[in-house]
Every structure is written in C-alpha cells, then in structure tokens.
Amino acid sequence: MAGMASSPLVVRLEQRLLQLGRVVVAFSGGADSSLLAWVANDVLGPGNAVVATAVSASLSAASLADCRSLAAEWGLNYDEMETHEERQPGYVANGPDRCWHCKHELMRHLLPLAGGPLRATVVLGVNMDDLGEHRPGQKAARDAGAVFPLVDAGLTKADVRQVSRTLGLRTWDKPAAACLASRLPYGTPVTVGTLGMVARAEAGLEALGFRALRVRHYGELARVELALAELSRAVAQREEVVRAVKAAGYRYVTLDLEGLRSGNLNDALTALAGEARR
C-alpha cells in the first residue's frame, strides 16, 4: 500500500487483517466492502482472501456487474453464491427485523466457504458510522461469527472514502447502495416481482445520468429520491423521468423534494417507538 503506510487507520486495518490471517469478504461492490476487499487482497494475498458476492433478487444487475468488473480489475480471488432470502417468511414479511433474516441467509452460505480448507473468518464492510443505525443484520452476522475489521480499525465512512481515494480506488465516491428491499416500507411484502420493479425503475433513472438515487415503492406509486443538486434537472427532464419509472410498471411517479435520505424508512420505527412511550 504505497504512500499509505503513514496512515494510522490503514496500519490498524492491515494489522487486524493480518491477525485474522485468512478471510472471506462479503462483497457488495460498495465503497466499504470494496476497500476491505482490496486491502485484504493486498495484505493477505488472493490465496488467503476470498471475496464473495451473494447473488439474489435484492442485488441489482448493475451492482453485480460492477462486482465482477472490480474483481477482474483488482485480481481478486472472487466467488459468487446464490442466496434465497425471499424463501424466508421473516424476510418476506418485511418487519423491522428483515435485515436479520437477510444476513442470516448470507452467513448460512458464507460459513461453509470459510470453514472449508481455507479455515477463514467471515468479514463484513461495516464502518463506525453504521453502528448507530437500526441494523439488525449486524447482530445476525456477529452472532454467526463475522468480524468487522473497518470498525476494529476505527474507520468512519469519511475515512473509507478518503483512504479509497488516496489508493486510487474508483469506488471512493460511489453512492451508498443498500439492498433493493430497503426501498419497501416495513410491512410491504418483499417479492421478487416488486424488487424487479424497483430495479428497473432505478436502472432507467441511472440511464438518464442520475447517480445517487432511491425509488421507494408504494404499490402503484413510486417516490423518487435524488440528490438535492439533481432535483432541478429531474424537473427539467420531467417527461423522461416519468417515462423511465412508468416503464418499470408504476402508475404514479412522485419526486421527493427533501431529496435522497438513506435509511429514511426507519423514521417509521422512531415514530412507533415514540408512540409506545406515551
């Protein structure tokens, strides 16, 4: 890691990975898991660092394609596995614990890979900022034995982006991209068909040049969240935006004037907790 040896954060991340020795990195292609995969491959070598992507309806085609592209660019020891969280009743019900069921399914597939001849530890790209959010999936992963090296090294999201940029990783400014199921309000059943609608709508908007975005699913209505700086362009391209979203199967298209807010569907949980305390 030329030029980065002076960074205490990177040194701690390298040391943590060296302590683990052999790892299986859960790889989504986002900024966090990409940095973790790159450093693990660099420090431990491809023989001791397997990078695995879970392929399911909750992962967009564009995200999967980018995972494959990054693996080829960086010479990663890359693997893919099919997961079927949509077969889990708790996941389909889409309650506040949906992410627990998703990560439980992920770990069910990663652990055999890690526990084979490799005898490795499963590591996830969780950063310090993630710890304060509603993330039941983190508990499922930890309970199954996963480790969070970015947290152990003290890296925040800003640190992840800065280190990635210094290393020249093209993922340094990649917009956060939670799984497609996060676009559905709690209580809305998660189905392959619904996830497909969301994926098609977001792909249509990305084709128009929008980068950071979410299409929130409310039955026939789509609530589009974009970066605040892109709202005016969306209005100027109103007909194209509407056409792209309706082509995915939606009947109504709305533009959220508050802009993109990652995890904002968790606001409903906060409201319910407040009501319960009254």
N, C-alpha and C positions, 0 to 999 in steps of 0.2 A: 504494500500500500504506500507507494512512493509519495512523499510530501505530506502524509497524514500522520506520521509517527509522533509528531509533537502534540497531537490532539489527545487529551486525557480520556475523552469519551470513546474514541476509537480504540485506544490502547485497552481500556476496560472491556470493550466489546470483544476484541481479539482474545484477551485473556480468558474471558468467560467461555468463549467457544473452544479454546484450547483445553480448558478444564473439562468440558464435556467430551471432547475427543472425536466423537462421531455423532453426526446429527442427521435428522430428516427434517427438512424445512418445508412447512406448509406454505405453498407459493401461489399467491393470487395475482401477481404481477403489479400490485400497488407499490407505492413508494417504500412502505415499511418492509414488507416481505422481500422486496427486490434488494434493498440494502442488506438485509440479513442473509439472503441467498448469495449475494456477490461476495460479502466478507467471509462467509463460511467456506465458499469455494476457494477463495484466495488464501485463507489461513490454513484450512484443513486439507485442501485438495479434493478433487472430484471423487476420489476413492473413499473418502470419509464424510462426504457431504452430499446426500441425495436431496434433490429438490423436486417436490411432488405437488401436482395440481389436481384438485378434486373437480371432476367434470360432472356437472348436473344442470338441471334446468334453471338453477339460480345463478349460474355463471353465464354472462353474455358471450356470444360468439366472438365479439371483438376482444373481450378480455382474454379468452382462451387463445386466440390467435396471437395476442401480444405476449402471453406467457411462453408460447412456443418460439416466438421470434427472439425474445430476450435470452431464453435458454441456448439457442443456437449462437447468438451474438457473443455470449459470455462463456461458452464452452461448459455449461453446467451439466452435471450428471442428472438428467431430467427424466421424470416419470409422470405418468398420468393414471388416474384411477377413477372409475365411475362410482359416485355415491348416490344414494337414493333416499334423501331426506323426505321426499314427497310421499314416501310409503309409511312415514312415521305419523301416527294420528296426532301426537302432540305438536308436531311441526305444522301439519295441515290446518289444525285449529287456530294457529296464529295468535296464541295468547302472549302475554308478556315474557314467557319463557321460551319462545320459539327458537331463539339463538342457542339455547341449551341443547335442544334436540338436534339442531344442525351440527354443532360442534361435537356432540356425542357420536353422531354418524361419521363425521370426519375422523375422529380419533379411532373409531372402530376399524377404519381402513388403514390408517397410518401406523397403528401399533404393530400389526403383523409385519409390515415393511421394516419398521425399526427393530423389531425383536428377532428378525431372522439372522442370517450370518453377519449382518452389519453390526448388530447389538448396539443400536444408537438411541439417542434421546430425541423425541419429537420437539421441535422448537417452532414457535409462532411469532409473527411480526407485530407484537403488541408493544406500544410505546407508553411512556409515562402519562401522557395526556388521556389515554384510553381508560386508565384506572378509575377515573372519577365519573365515568358514564355508566348508564344501565347496560351492562354487558354480561348477561348470564352465561353466554358462551365461554367467557374466560374461566368461569368456575368449572364448567364441564371439562374444559381442556386441562386445567390444573389438576382436577380430581383424577383425571386419567393419566397423569404423569408428565404433561407437557411443561416446557420451560419457556420463559420469555426473556431471552438474552438482551433485547433492547432496554427492557425495564431494569434488568440487573445491572446494566451499564449506565443507567440514568439518562437515556436519550428521550427527549421530547419530540413531538412532531417537527418542530422547527429545527431541532438538531439533525433529525433524519434527513430533512431536505438540504440543509447546509452541507452535511457530510457527503451526501449523494452528489451534490453539485460540484464539490471540490474534487471528488473522484471522477467526475465526468460521466456519471450515470444519467442517461436520458430520462430516467424515472423521477428525477429530483423534484420536478414541478407537476407531476402527474396528479390530476384531481382525484380526491378521495372517491372510491367507487365501492360502496357497500354492496352486498349481495342484492339481487333483484327483489327478493322477498321483503326487503326493508321498505319498499315503495308501497306496501299494502298496509292500511291501518289495522291495528290489532282487532281481531275478531273477524276479519275478512279471510275466508278460507284460502289457503295457498294451493293453487293448482298449476299444473304445467301450462294449461291454456292461458291463464292470467299472467304468468311470468313471461310467456311468449309475447303477449300484447305489450307489456311494459318494455321488453327488449326491443321489439320492432319500433315502438314509438321513439325510444331513446336513440336507436340507430338512425332513424330518419332525421332527428334533430342534429345528431353528430355529423351527418352528411351535409347539413346546411352550414357547418362550421362552428357550431356551439360546442364548447369543451366541457365545462363544469355544469352538470345538469342532473335533475331528477324528474321523472314522470311519476307522480303519485296517483295511485289507482283508486277510483271511487266508482266502481261499476262501469256505467257508460261514460262517465266523466273523467277526464284526465286533468290533473292540476300540475302545470309545468313550472318547475323551479329552475331559474337560471341565475348566473352570477349577476349582481346588480349592474355591472358595467355593460351587460349584454341585453338588458331589458329593452332599451330604446331600439336596438337593432331587431329584436324579436317583433316589436310593434310595427316597425317599418317593413318587415317581411311577414306580416300577419298571415297573408294568404298561404305562403309556403309552409309556415309553421303549422297552421291548421290542417293543411293537406297532408303533411307528413304524419301528424298524430292520428288523424282520422283513418289514414291508410292502415294503421295498426289495428283498427277495429273499434275505436272510440267514437261516440256520437257527439260529445260535447268537449270543448277544449277551453281551459281557462289558464291564464298566466298569473302566477302569484307575484304580487307587487312587492312583497317582502324579500323576494329573491331566494337564492339557494341557502338552505339551513340544514346541514347534515344532522340526522337524528331527530328532526323536529316532531316526528310522530310519537316520540317518547313524552312529549308535552302532555299527552292524554293521561299517562301514568302519573305524572306530577299532580295533575288536576284531581284525579281519583284519590290520590293519597291525601290531598288537602281536604277533600270532602269527607274522607273517613275520619280525619282528626277533629272534625267539627261536632 
